[in-house]
């Protein structure tokens, strides 16, 4: 999707060859795609602007989405079979997970029931309203397993918006930050957008990903325009994401 007659610089025009490391494309196991048909439609939608490599990251969230490596692998197999039928040979997808830091996290980490990205990185999330009591322990335990912790969408944790020094502290602890594409616009609200731009400006963002759950969000990604102020910083993060996960 190239906007060749537009002076605006759309994010999707820079995503050819991108690797999407956080999304909810796998069917029927969390709040993302509900059916294989929805999953396939999302893959085809991404392919329109050159994104053909994915690491699917369904939630592992105790009491809500208690996924396991087995349930995630089964959903991945369903999607891959559909991709064969649709002849989507140019699209590559593998599976990891987005792990909620909750009361069950340390247990599944110790028992090896986690789903890392590329065997080196663990995608983590927490409540938007308050930090979990075991946050520091979870980060330390993740590092003790020789895994790099990636905090999903740090810009969306509203309790941090008034405590922005926490971001610096997290980075000093070795936590990597993954920004959501939709946060570059106002999809989640102006406050989230402001924090996203600030974190980019301060060089705190390591990776970019879609975190797409449905067609509405994918359509919103297509409309994101990059301002001159953040364009080069976003392109740098895109390059870093490809370099680490291709």
N, C-alpha and C positions, 0 to 999 in steps of 0.2 A: 504494500500500500504506500505509494509515493505521492506526496502532495506537490507535484512538480510545478503547478501554477499558483502556489500559495507562498507568500512571504513568511508565513508562520512556520516555526520549526517544531514539528510534531515528534514526540518521543518515538513512535513506532517506526519512523523513517530511519532510526539509528539501531534498530533491533534485529536486523538481518544477521543470522548466525548466533543469536543470543541463546544462552542456556537458562531456562526458567527453573530456579532451584526451590521455589516455594509456591505451591498451588494446590488446589483441591479438586483436581480433575478426575481422580479415581472414583468410579461409580458406587454409590449406595452405602458408604461406610462412615460418612460424617455429614457436615452441613454444606458440602459442595455438590458436585454433580450427583443427581439421584439415579440416573439410568445410564447404561452404556451409550445410548443414543445421544444423551446430553454430553457425555465425555467426548465422543467422536466429533460432535459439532464444535466443541471448544478447541480441540486439536486442529480442526480445519480452519477455524477462525484465526488462531495464532499463525498458522502456516501462511495466511494471506500477507502477513508482513514479515515473513522470513524466520519465524521462531519454530524450530523443528526438533529441539532437544529439551527434554523435561526431566526433572526429578520431582515426582509426585510426593506430596507431604501431607497426607491425611492426619487429622488430630489423633493423638493418643492422650485421652483426657479421662481420668477416673470418674466413674458414675455418669458420664455423658457420652463419650466415645471411647469405650475401653478396648481399643484396637490392639492387636498383637501382630508380630511379624507374619503369622499365619493368615489372619484376616486381610491384611494389607496385600500379601502376595497373591491371595485368591482373587482379590479385586483387580490387581494388576494383570493377572492371567486372563480374566474376562475381557479386559480392555484390549489386551494384545491380540486376542482371538478376533475381536471385532475389527481391529486395525488391519489384520490380514485379509478379512473379508472385504474391507473397504479399499484394499490395496494402498494403504498409507505406508509404503515401504521407506519413504524418505524421512519419516518421523521416528524419533527414538525416545523411549520413555523408560525410566527405572523408578524404583520406589525407595523412599525414606519415610520420615514422619516429622510432624511438628509436635513436640513433647511439652505438655503443660507441666510447669513446676507446681505440683500439688502434693498431697500427703502420700501419694503412691509412687512419686517419681523416683525416690532413692531406691525403692524396692526393685522396680523394673530395671533400673540402671545396674544394680548389683547382680541381678539375675540374668543380665544380658538380653532383656526383652526390648531393647531400644532399636531404633532404625536410623543409623547415621547416614549422612551424605558422604559419598565417596570414601567411606570407612574412616574418615578423619574428623568430620564436623558433626556436631549435634545441634539441630535446630530446636530452640527453646522458646516458650512463651510463658506469660503469667497473666494474672488478672489485670484488667485495665484500670481498676479502681484502687488497688493497694498491693504492695509487694507481698509475696508469700513469706511466711515465717522462716522457711527453710531455704531461702534464696541463696544465701552465701554458702551454705552447706552443699546445695545442689551444684553450684558453680565449681566448688573445690572438688567435689566427687567426680564431676564430669572431666575436669583436668587430670585427676588421678587415673582415669581410664585412658589417658593419652588421646583425648578428644578435644578439639577446639570448640568452645561454646559459641554459638551464634544466637544472638537475641533477635527474634523476629520482630519486625516493625516497632522499634523503640519509640518512634515518634507518636505512637497511638496510646501509650500508657499515660492517661490523663493525670495520675498522681505525680508524675515526674515533671509536668509542665511548670509547676511552681517550685520545683527543686532541681533545676537544670544542672547544678553542680554534680548531681548523681551520675549524669552521663559521663562526665570526666572520670569519676571514680570507677565506673564500670569498665571504661576503656583501659584504665590503669591496671585493672585486674585481669586484663587479657581477653575480655569479652568482645567478640566481633558483632557488628551491627548490620542488619539486613533491612533496607528501606523498601517499603511498598511503592510500586509505581503509582498507584492511585493517590498516594499522599503528596505527590508532586503537584496535583491539582487540589480541588476543594471537595473531593468526593466524601471524605470523612469529616469535613468541616474546616474552617479557616484556621482554627487553633492548631490542628494537626499539620496542616500545610505549612504554617509558620515554623513550627518546630522542625519539620522535615528540611526546610530550606536552611534553617540555622545549623542543623547537624551537618548538612552538606557543606555549608560555608566554612565550618570549623574543621572539616576533613575527618569527621568521625564515622562516616558511613563506609563500610567495606564492600557490601554487596547490594545488588538490586534484584527484586523479584516481583512477580505479579500478584501473588496471593489471591488469584482469581478463583471464585467459587461458582460463578454462573455467567450466562451470556450478558446480563445487564452490566456486570463489572467489566467484562471483556470489551464491551462497546464503550464503556467509560475510559478504558485505557487508550483506545483509539483516538480519543478526543483531547488527550493531554498535550498541551503546548509547552515547550521549553523556553523560558526567558533567557536572554543573553547572559544574565547574571549567574544562572546555574548551569547553563548548557555544558560548558567544559567540565565542570565537576561531575555532572551526571554521566557524561561520556567516559570519564576516567573510571567511574564505578562500574559502568557496563563492561569496560575492557577488563577490569580486575575480576569481575564475576566470570566472564568467559575463560580467562586465563586459569582460574582455579578449578573450574568445574566442567570444562569441555572434555 
